[in-house]
Structure formats: C-alpha cells, structure tokens
Amino acid sequence: MDERIKEKLINRAKTNPYVNFLGIDFTVIEEGRVEAHMPLHDEQRQYSGVTHGGVLAALADTIAGFAAYTMTPLEKDVLTAELKMSFLRAAWGNELIAKGTVIKAGRNIHFCECEIYCDDKLVSKSSGTFCVVHPQV
C-alpha cells in the first residue's frame, strides 16, 4: 500500500468531525481493508436499549468508504453512491467492531463490504458502491 494514501486516510479520519463524534478508532489500515472500534453510548440506543440501525449504517458507510480510500489514487476522493444494510441481530453491547473490505476496485467505482460485530457476534453486513471522484473544493 502506498504510504501516502495511508497517511491521507489517517489525516482525513483525524480531522473528520463526524468520525470523531462517533469515536471511531482505526486499528487496521491495509490496502483493501480497514478495521475500527467504536464505543456505544446510551444516546445511540433506541427505546428497548438496542443500538439504533442508523448508528450501524453510519459506521458501515464510514468503514466501507475508508476501505475504498485505500485503493483510490491519491489525487481522488470517494463518495457513497449506494449502501445496502442487512441487520442480522440486535447489538446490545458497549462497543462495535467494524471490518471493511474492498471486493472490486475499479477506475470509477469501488464495490465494498462491511461487517459489524458486537460482543464477538456478527450484527450486520453491508455492501456499498463508491464513486471515485475529483476532490470537492
């Protein structure tokens, strides 16, 4: 993996207000693959105490998108074009672990997946299509 791309991704994560708001901490950054931990808070739960699906979707979009970045030329960005979520079981724990993988990297489109775990159980699986674009200024 090009170290400049890795550095760009790390800097983007550090300066991204939404990533920081969610408390996402990247633990693996490799070409085509990222992993991260995210703590859960009471404000992210619905009435029954289960983690809200929107929280899982936000994490999946972020992690799959950052996986896409690992295979995107330095001078380009990625934007989410489509995201599909499958919720497999309720997430009751205190932390989520997300694993993003690039399935197919193309010149203009990347197809990625993200698995999210809570207490070592797979709670959601998602797939996303990410457009490779010129940076938005």
Number of C-alpha atoms within 10 A of each C-alpha: 11 12 11 11 18 18 12 14 17 15 11 13 18 13 10 11 11 12 18 12 8 16 14 22 16 18 12 13 19 15 19 21 23 24 23 19 20 18 14 19 12 10 9 16 17 11 7 8 14 15 22 17 18 12 14 25 21 13 24 27 27 20 28 32 28 27 29 34 27 25 23 24 15 14 9 13 17 21 18 17 12 12 17 13 19 14 15 12 13 16 25 17 16 13 15 24 23 27 22 29 24 25 15 14 17 12 11 11 19 26 21 26 26 28 23 27 21 21 13 10 14 18 20 22 21 20 22 23 23 25 22 23 16 11 10 6 3
